[in-house]
């Protein structure tokens, strides 16, 4: 089941939606898909970025949380999100761009025989850019002529997620059972004493990896601003989503009911290391919107049909 899955999207907690919007759109050059609301809390913006067609596999989303604390680094947590870029030359461009905007980064490195650059986003969110893998071609991806970043250097989509866990075998077995991702073996995690095991998917259009880092040294993460809230894996349709629900029941894993988000349907659960996963259907159900170069506050709030009747109330809640 679910043998063709990809990383559908990754969701991050940020303290200020407008500041994060400016970073992801104006510095990273990502395309704004929609500005909407967290459907569990109407006082929180939920901002979606993706390629210009809104393809799953290119989406990163931001939850605004006005009150709370900074994320406390630790285990049993998603450690870093990496985006795809076309080439080593593009990394050189980004290194200079990060210097220009005074963004913390660690220079160009090599990891798993691929060049990358690790950097910190708003609220010190751990992010990275990595050159596409050998089995990928830059022409598989969509670029945006209107981006603030030249086409030849643009971010192409999501590449991989790093997860730091106490018991990697448990997470790996769960991932293989549910999604049939394949292990490419173990290696040392950068220049540390930690071991990482890497799984990859089998989708011909969107190659993705998840890196499980074996970490018994650090305390457990205390999630807050800058933390990666959850990772969503794709399901082809609602039928496949129901198959995932059945499989989770057989594995005695607690999960949410299937939720209709309006844009897609999804289910949430925690894996054996308490990582929060969502499984979301691929088809994106939303109207096409053009934002041009509007500032964050001038961009209209997009709501799915089932929330439209609550628009006045929701907009009032967001102003609090």
C-alpha positions as CSV (number, residue, x, y, z in Angstrom):
1,X,0.0,0.0,0.0
2,X,1.0,3.6,-0.6
3,X,4.1,2.5,-2.6
4,X,4.3,5.7,-4.6
5,X,4.2,8.2,-1.8
6,X,6.1,11.5,-1.5
7,X,6.7,14.1,1.2
8,X,3.4,16.0,0.7
9,X,4.4,19.0,2.8
10,X,6.2,20.1,5.9
11,X,4.7,22.4,8.5
12,X,6.7,24.8,10.8
13,X,5.8,26.9,13.8
14,X,6.8,30.5,13.6
15,X,6.2,33.5,16.0
16,X,5.3,36.1,13.3
17,X,3.5,35.2,10.1
18,X,4.4,38.4,8.3
19,X,8.1,38.2,9.1
20,X,8.2,34.5,8.0
21,X,6.2,35.4,4.8
22,X,8.9,38.0,3.9
23,X,11.7,35.5,4.5
24,X,10.2,32.6,2.5
25,X,8.8,34.7,-0.3
26,X,11.3,37.6,-0.7
27,X,14.6,36.0,0.3
28,X,14.0,32.3,-0.5
29,X,11.9,33.2,-3.5
30,X,9.1,30.7,-2.8
31,X,5.7,31.1,-4.4
32,X,2.8,31.9,-2.0
33,X,0.0,29.4,-2.5
34,X,-2.4,30.8,0.1
35,X,-2.8,32.6,3.3
36,X,-5.4,30.8,5.3
37,X,-6.2,29.9,8.9
38,X,-5.2,27.0,11.2
39,X,-8.4,25.0,11.2
40,X,-7.8,23.9,14.8
41,X,-7.3,27.5,16.1
42,X,-8.8,30.5,14.4
43,X,-6.3,32.9,16.0
44,X,-3.4,31.4,14.0
45,X,-2.5,32.1,10.4
46,X,-1.6,29.1,8.2
47,X,0.6,30.2,5.3
48,X,1.3,27.8,2.4
49,X,4.2,28.1,-0.1
50,X,4.7,25.8,-3.1
51,X,5.7,25.9,-6.7
52,X,3.5,27.9,-9.0
53,X,1.2,24.9,-9.6
54,X,0.8,24.1,-5.9
55,X,2.2,20.6,-6.4
56,X,2.5,18.4,-3.3
57,X,6.2,17.7,-2.8
58,X,7.0,21.3,-3.1
59,X,4.9,22.6,-0.2
60,X,6.1,24.1,3.1
61,X,3.5,25.6,5.5
62,X,3.9,28.0,8.4
63,X,1.7,28.2,11.6
64,X,1.8,31.5,13.4
65,X,1.8,31.1,17.2
66,X,1.8,34.4,19.0
67,X,2.4,33.1,22.5
68,X,4.9,30.5,23.5
69,X,8.6,29.9,23.7
70,X,11.5,29.2,21.4
71,X,12.0,25.6,20.3
72,X,14.4,23.7,22.5
73,X,16.7,21.4,20.5
74,X,16.5,17.7,21.2
75,X,15.7,14.2,20.2
76,X,12.4,12.6,19.1
77,X,11.9,15.6,16.8
78,X,12.2,16.6,13.2
79,X,15.7,18.1,13.0
80,X,16.0,19.9,9.6
81,X,14.1,20.4,6.3
82,X,16.2,20.4,3.1
83,X,15.0,21.9,-0.2
84,X,16.3,20.9,-3.7
85,X,18.3,23.2,-5.8
86,X,19.7,22.6,-9.3
87,X,23.5,22.7,-8.9
88,X,26.6,23.5,-6.9
89,X,26.6,26.8,-8.7
90,X,23.2,27.6,-7.2
91,X,24.6,26.9,-3.8
92,X,27.3,29.5,-4.4
93,X,24.6,31.9,-5.3
94,X,22.7,31.1,-2.1
95,X,25.9,31.4,0.0
96,X,26.4,34.9,-1.2
97,X,22.7,35.8,-0.8
98,X,22.7,34.6,2.8
99,X,25.7,36.7,3.5
100,X,23.9,39.7,1.9
101,X,20.9,39.3,4.1
102,X,23.0,38.3,7.2
103,X,21.4,34.9,7.5
104,X,23.2,32.3,9.6
105,X,24.6,29.5,7.5
106,X,27.4,26.9,7.6
107,X,28.9,27.2,4.2
108,X,28.9,24.6,1.4
109,X,29.4,21.0,2.7
110,X,29.2,17.5,1.3
111,X,26.8,15.0,2.9
112,X,25.8,11.6,1.4
113,X,27.9,12.6,-1.6
114,X,25.7,15.6,-2.3
115,X,26.6,19.2,-1.9
116,X,24.5,21.3,0.5
117,X,24.3,24.3,2.6
118,X,22.7,24.4,6.1
119,X,21.1,27.6,7.3
120,X,18.7,29.0,9.8
121,X,15.3,30.5,9.0
122,X,13.0,32.7,11.1
123,X,13.0,31.7,14.8
124,X,16.1,29.7,14.0
125,X,14.2,27.0,12.0
126,X,16.9,24.6,10.8
127,X,16.8,24.5,7.0
128,X,19.0,23.5,4.2
129,X,19.5,23.5,0.4
130,X,20.9,20.4,-1.3
131,X,21.8,19.7,-5.0
132,X,19.3,17.4,-6.7
133,X,20.2,13.7,-6.8
134,X,21.7,11.9,-9.8
135,X,18.3,10.3,-10.7
136,X,16.6,13.7,-11.0
137,X,16.6,16.2,-13.8
138,X,16.0,19.9,-13.3
139,X,13.4,19.8,-16.1
140,X,11.1,17.7,-13.8
141,X,10.5,20.9,-11.8
142,X,8.7,24.2,-12.3
143,X,10.5,27.5,-12.1
144,X,9.0,31.0,-11.7
145,X,10.0,33.8,-14.0
146,X,8.6,36.3,-11.5
147,X,10.6,35.1,-8.5
148,X,13.1,37.3,-6.7
149,X,15.7,34.5,-7.4
150,X,17.1,33.9,-10.9
151,X,15.6,30.8,-12.6
152,X,18.8,28.8,-12.7
153,X,19.3,29.1,-8.9
154,X,15.7,28.7,-7.7
155,X,14.5,26.2,-5.0
156,X,12.8,23.4,-6.9
157,X,10.9,21.6,-4.1
158,X,11.3,19.6,-0.9
159,X,14.2,17.1,-0.8
160,X,14.5,15.5,2.6
161,X,13.7,15.7,6.3
162,X,16.1,14.8,9.1
163,X,14.6,13.3,12.2
164,X,16.5,12.9,15.5
165,X,15.2,9.9,17.4
166,X,15.9,7.7,20.4
167,X,14.9,4.4,18.7
168,X,15.5,4.6,15.0
169,X,14.6,1.0,14.3
170,X,11.1,1.5,15.5
171,X,10.5,4.6,13.3
172,X,12.2,2.9,10.3
173,X,10.1,-0.3,10.5
174,X,6.9,1.8,10.8
175,X,7.9,3.8,7.7
176,X,8.7,0.7,5.7
177,X,5.5,-1.0,6.7
178,X,3.2,1.9,5.8
179,X,5.0,3.4,2.8
180,X,7.5,0.8,1.6
181,X,10.4,3.3,1.5
182,X,13.8,1.6,1.1
183,X,16.8,2.0,3.3
184,X,20.1,2.9,1.6
185,X,22.1,2.0,4.7
186,X,23.8,3.8,7.6
187,X,26.6,6.3,7.8
188,X,28.0,8.9,10.1
189,X,25.9,12.1,10.5
190,X,28.2,14.9,9.3
191,X,31.3,15.2,11.6
192,X,29.6,13.8,14.7
193,X,29.7,10.5,16.5
194,X,26.0,9.9,15.6
195,X,24.8,7.3,13.1
196,X,22.1,8.1,10.5
197,X,20.0,5.6,8.5
198,X,18.5,7.0,5.3
199,X,15.2,5.9,3.6
200,X,14.0,6.9,0.2
201,X,10.7,6.7,-1.7
202,X,10.0,5.2,-5.2
203,X,8.2,8.0,-6.9
204,X,9.6,8.8,-10.4
205,X,8.4,12.4,-10.4
206,X,9.5,13.4,-6.9
207,X,12.4,11.8,-5.1
208,X,12.4,12.2,-1.3
209,X,14.4,11.0,1.6
210,X,14.0,10.8,5.4
211,X,17.1,10.6,7.6
212,X,16.7,8.9,11.0
213,X,19.5,10.1,13.3
214,X,20.2,7.8,16.3
215,X,20.5,10.2,19.2
216,X,20.6,9.0,22.8
217,X,22.7,11.9,24.0
218,X,20.5,14.9,23.8
219,X,17.4,15.6,25.9
220,X,14.0,15.3,24.2
221,X,12.9,18.4,22.2
222,X,10.6,20.9,23.8
223,X,8.7,22.2,20.7
224,X,8.2,25.9,20.2
225,X,8.9,28.8,17.8
226,X,11.1,27.6,14.9
227,X,10.3,23.9,15.4
228,X,9.1,21.6,12.6
229,X,5.6,20.7,13.7
230,X,4.8,17.8,11.4
231,X,5.6,16.1,8.1
232,X,2.9,15.0,5.7
233,X,3.2,12.0,3.5
234,X,1.0,11.7,0.4
235,X,-1.9,9.3,-0.2
236,X,-3.2,8.9,-3.8
237,X,-6.8,9.5,-2.8
238,X,-9.3,9.0,0.0
239,X,-9.4,5.3,-0.7
240,X,-5.7,5.0,0.0
241,X,-6.1,7.3,3.0
242,X,-8.6,4.8,4.4
243,X,-6.1,2.0,3.8
244,X,-3.6,3.9,5.9
245,X,-6.2,4.3,8.6
246,X,-6.8,0.5,8.6
247,X,-3.1,-0.2,8.7
248,X,-2.6,2.2,11.7
249,X,-5.4,0.3,13.5
250,X,-3.6,-3.0,12.8
251,X,-0.4,-1.6,14.2
252,X,-2.2,-0.3,17.3
253,X,-1.2,3.3,16.6
254,X,-3.4,6.1,17.9
255,X,-4.5,8.4,15.1
256,X,-7.1,11.1,14.3
257,X,-10.2,10.5,12.3
258,X,-10.0,11.4,8.6
259,X,-10.3,15.2,8.5
260,X,-11.7,17.2,5.6
261,X,-9.4,20.3,5.3
262,X,-11.2,21.6,2.2
263,X,-8.0,21.6,0.2
264,X,-7.4,17.9,0.8
265,X,-8.3,15.2,3.3
266,X,-5.9,13.9,5.9
267,X,-5.2,11.8,9.0
268,X,-2.7,12.5,11.8
269,X,-0.7,10.1,14.0
270,X,2.5,9.8,16.0
271,X,5.1,7.2,15.2
272,X,6.9,5.1,17.9
273,X,9.3,8.0,18.6
274,X,6.4,10.5,18.9
275,X,7.1,12.2,15.6
276,X,3.9,13.7,14.3
277,X,3.0,12.6,10.8
278,X,0.0,13.6,8.6
279,X,-1.1,11.6,5.6
280,X,-2.8,13.9,3.0
281,X,-4.5,13.2,-0.3
282,X,-2.7,14.5,-3.4
283,X,-5.4,16.4,-5.2
284,X,-5.4,20.1,-4.2
285,X,-9.0,21.5,-4.2
286,X,-8.7,25.3,-4.4
287,X,-9.4,28.2,-6.7
288,X,-6.5,29.7,-8.5
289,X,-5.3,33.0,-7.0
290,X,-2.9,35.7,-8.1
291,X,-1.1,37.7,-5.4
292,X,1.3,39.8,-7.5
293,X,3.6,41.7,-5.2
294,X,1.2,42.4,-2.4
295,X,2.4,42.9,1.2
296,X,1.3,40.2,3.7
297,X,-1.5,42.3,5.2
298,X,-3.0,43.1,1.8
299,X,-3.3,39.5,0.7
300,X,-6.9,38.2,1.1
301,X,-7.6,35.4,3.5
302,X,-8.3,32.2,1.6
303,X,-10.9,29.9,3.2
304,X,-12.2,26.5,2.2
305,X,-15.9,26.4,1.4
306,X,-16.9,24.8,4.8
307,X,-15.3,27.8,6.6
308,X,-16.6,30.6,4.4
309,X,-19.7,31.3,6.4
310,X,-17.4,31.9,9.4
311,X,-15.2,34.4,7.6
312,X,-16.2,37.5,9.6
313,X,-15.6,35.7,12.9
314,X,-12.3,34.2,11.7
315,X,-10.9,37.5,10.4
316,X,-11.8,39.1,13.8
317,X,-10.0,36.3,15.7
318,X,-6.9,36.8,13.6
319,X,-6.7,40.4,14.5
320,X,-6.5,39.7,18.2
